[in-house]
Amino acid sequence: MKYKVVISKGEDDWYVVECPFIPGCVSQGKNFEEALENIKDAIQGCLTVSNEKIEIKGE
C-alpha cells in the first residue's frame, strides 16, 4: 500500500517526515533517504499497533 508523506527541514538540518493519513506517525533522518526509510518503519509500527486487539473494560 502507498502512503503520502510530508517532508520538511527541521532543526539542525535534519529532515522531518510525517504521514498525514496516520495521525501521530512522524519520524526524521539526517538526510532525505534516511528520513524516508525511517518513516517506512514508523508507518509499519503505527499500523501494527492500530491492528492489535484493544480491550476496553468498564468500571
Backbone as a chain_set.jsonl record, in Angstrom:
{"seq": "MKYKVVISKGEDDWYVVECPFIPGCVSQGKNFEEALENIKDAIQGCLTVSNEKIEIKGE", "coords": {"N": [[0.838, -1.167, 0.0], [0.463, 2.275, -0.67], [1.454, 5.329, 0.834], [1.048, 8.792, 1.292], [3.545, 11.115, 2.194], [4.844, 13.858, 4.107], [7.589, 15.9, 3.881], [9.95, 17.889, 5.549], [12.468, 20.375, 6.3], [13.99, 20.249, 9.383], [15.137, 21.237, 12.66], [18.664, 21.794, 12.982], [19.267, 20.929, 10.408], [18.107, 18.42, 9.975], [15.842, 16.092, 8.473], [12.402, 16.114, 8.692], [9.683, 13.975, 8.72], [6.332, 13.115, 8.041], [3.303, 11.192, 8.129], [0.363, 12.096, 7.027], [-2.008, 10.63, 6.821], [-1.989, 8.873, 8.915], [-2.49, 9.751, 12.0], [-0.13, 11.205, 14.195], [2.015, 9.745, 13.3], [5.205, 10.082, 12.832], [8.573, 10.801, 11.853], [12.167, 11.095, 11.478], [15.286, 12.03, 9.865], [18.831, 12.118, 9.149], [19.376, 12.71, 6.559], [17.625, 12.984, 3.377], [17.086, 10.407, 2.293], [17.45, 8.727, 4.517], [15.417, 9.678, 6.157], [13.153, 8.884, 4.691], [13.393, 6.074, 4.831], [13.14, 5.759, 7.582], [10.517, 6.656, 8.059], [9.077, 4.689, 6.813], [9.483, 2.527, 8.543], [8.246, 3.633, 10.792], [5.583, 3.916, 9.918], [4.908, 1.228, 9.54], [5.105, 0.361, 12.203], [3.111, 1.953, 13.432], [0.808, 1.01, 12.128], [0.814, -1.649, 12.922], [0.367, -1.444, 15.663], [-2.179, -0.249, 15.614], [-3.67, -2.303, 14.594], [-3.683, -4.26, 16.483], [-5.463, -6.195, 18.894], [-7.551, -4.402, 20.929], [-8.638, -4.093, 24.145], [-11.233, -2.828, 26.054], [-12.182, -2.12, 29.279], [-14.949, -1.653, 31.388], [-16.049, 0.178, 34.333]], "CA": [[0.0, 0.0, 0.0], [1.231, 3.515, -0.732], [1.013, 6.413, 1.7], [1.699, 10.075, 1.05], [4.25, 11.663, 3.344], [5.262, 15.254, 4.002], [8.962, 16.021, 4.369], [10.408, 19.269, 5.698], [13.735, 20.519, 7.02], [13.796, 20.583, 10.785], [16.285, 21.838, 13.326], [19.985, 21.203, 12.728], [19.253, 20.367, 9.048], [17.506, 17.096, 9.912], [14.595, 16.036, 7.719], [11.258, 15.64, 9.474], [8.716, 13.389, 7.787], [5.117, 12.637, 8.694], [2.285, 10.582, 7.287], [-0.895, 12.709, 7.457], [-3.062, 9.617, 6.855], [-1.913, 8.186, 10.202], [-2.191, 10.781, 12.999], [0.946, 10.919, 15.132], [3.073, 8.949, 12.67], [6.243, 11.052, 12.487], [9.94, 10.333, 12.021], [13.165, 12.049, 10.999], [16.526, 11.438, 9.396], [19.919, 13.068, 8.901], [19.267, 13.096, 5.152], [16.341, 12.669, 2.762], [16.938, 8.96, 2.158], [17.28, 8.152, 5.852], [14.079, 10.064, 6.617], [12.18, 8.015, 4.019], [13.495, 4.734, 5.409], [12.629, 5.805, 8.949], [9.055, 6.777, 8.074], [8.547, 3.365, 6.462], [9.455, 1.773, 9.8], [7.245, 4.249, 11.666], [4.26, 3.554, 9.4], [4.694, -0.183, 9.866], [4.855, 0.283, 13.638], [1.797, 2.543, 13.726], [-0.239, 0.12, 11.633], [0.834, -2.846, 13.758], [-0.294, -1.091, 16.918], [-3.599, 0.008, 15.393], [-4.335, -3.555, 14.241], [-3.718, -5.163, 17.626], [-6.746, -6.23, 19.598], [-7.585, -3.494, 22.069], [-9.755, -4.427, 25.014], [-11.593, -1.744, 26.962], [-13.005, -2.626, 30.376], [-15.697, -0.634, 32.119], [-15.802, 0.272, 35.777]], "C": [[0.891, 1.24, 0.0], [0.604, 4.561, 0.177], [1.755, 7.682, 1.304], [2.365, 10.522, 2.34], [4.635, 13.11, 3.049], [6.636, 15.363, 4.643], [9.327, 17.501, 4.438], [11.743, 19.27, 6.435], [13.425, 20.954, 8.438], [15.029, 21.27, 11.345], [17.561, 21.078, 12.987], [20.053, 20.468, 11.396], [18.796, 18.908, 8.978], [16.23, 17.187, 9.087], [13.519, 15.428, 8.611], [10.213, 15.152, 8.484], [7.519, 12.859, 8.57], [4.167, 12.063, 7.662], [0.93, 11.117, 7.747], [-2.057, 11.722, 7.568], [-3.134, 8.914, 8.209], [-1.53, 9.22, 11.263], [-1.107, 10.337, 13.981], [2.089, 10.115, 14.561], [4.117, 9.902, 12.087], [7.6, 10.399, 12.682], [10.885, 11.414, 11.516], [14.394, 11.305, 10.513], [17.564, 12.511, 9.134], [19.926, 13.544, 7.462], [17.927, 12.6, 4.614], [16.09, 11.162, 2.729], [16.699, 8.288, 3.509], [15.894, 8.471, 6.408], [13.014, 9.176, 5.985], [12.212, 6.599, 4.584], [12.891, 4.707, 6.812], [11.11, 5.913, 8.993], [8.407, 5.456, 7.656], [8.434, 2.503, 7.716], [8.375, 2.309, 10.735], [5.831, 3.881, 11.223], [3.945, 2.108, 9.748], [4.377, -0.346, 11.354], [3.49, 0.829, 14.02], [0.675, 1.617, 13.287], [-0.312, -1.159, 12.454], [0.093, -2.584, 15.058], [-1.785, -0.915, 16.702], [-4.37, -1.266, 15.045], [-4.394, -4.556, 15.394], [-5.093, -5.103, 18.279], [-6.65, -5.343, 20.836], [-8.835, -3.803, 22.878], [-9.99, -3.276, 25.985], [-12.534, -2.316, 28.016], [-13.692, -1.456, 31.064], [-15.359, -0.656, 33.595], [-16.178, -0.985, 36.512]], "O": [[1.958, 1.239, 0.612], [-0.618, 4.666, 0.276], [2.951, 7.646, 1.015], [1.829, 10.335, 3.432], [4.736, 13.522, 1.893], [6.832, 14.972, 5.793], [9.052, 18.266, 3.514], [12.103, 18.301, 7.103], [12.685, 21.913, 8.66], [15.852, 21.811, 10.607], [17.535, 19.873, 12.738], [20.799, 19.499, 11.256], [19.086, 18.23, 7.992], [15.61, 18.248, 9.013], [13.708, 14.365, 9.203], [9.897, 15.845, 7.517], [7.672, 12.237, 9.622], [4.221, 12.404, 6.481], [0.396, 10.646, 8.751], [-2.994, 11.957, 8.332], [-4.189, 8.421, 8.609], [-0.349, 9.533, 11.407], [-1.161, 9.235, 14.526], [3.051, 9.827, 15.274], [3.94, 10.454, 11.002], [7.772, 9.552, 13.559], [10.455, 12.514, 11.169], [14.528, 10.1, 10.722], [17.225, 13.675, 8.923], [20.412, 14.635, 7.161], [17.191, 11.891, 5.3], [15.01, 10.699, 3.094], [15.858, 7.397, 3.633], [15.271, 7.629, 7.054], [12.075, 8.757, 6.662], [11.162, 5.993, 4.791], [12.213, 3.749, 7.185], [10.477, 5.325, 9.869], [7.303, 5.142, 8.1], [7.424, 1.833, 7.931], [7.674, 1.539, 11.39], [4.979, 3.571, 12.056], [2.842, 1.798, 10.199], [3.481, -1.107, 11.719], [2.789, 0.236, 14.84], [-0.31, 1.458, 14.006], [-1.401, -1.696, 12.66], [-0.712, -3.403, 15.5], [-2.583, -1.38, 17.516], [-5.592, -1.305, 15.186], [-5.072, -5.578, 15.299], [-5.787, -4.088, 18.219], [-5.77, -5.522, 21.678], [-9.949, -3.777, 22.357], [-9.065, -2.81, 26.651], [-13.555, -2.921, 27.688], [-13.088, -0.408, 31.291], [-14.495, -1.41, 34.044], [-16.027, -1.056, 37.732]]}, "num_chains": 1, "name": "protein.A"}
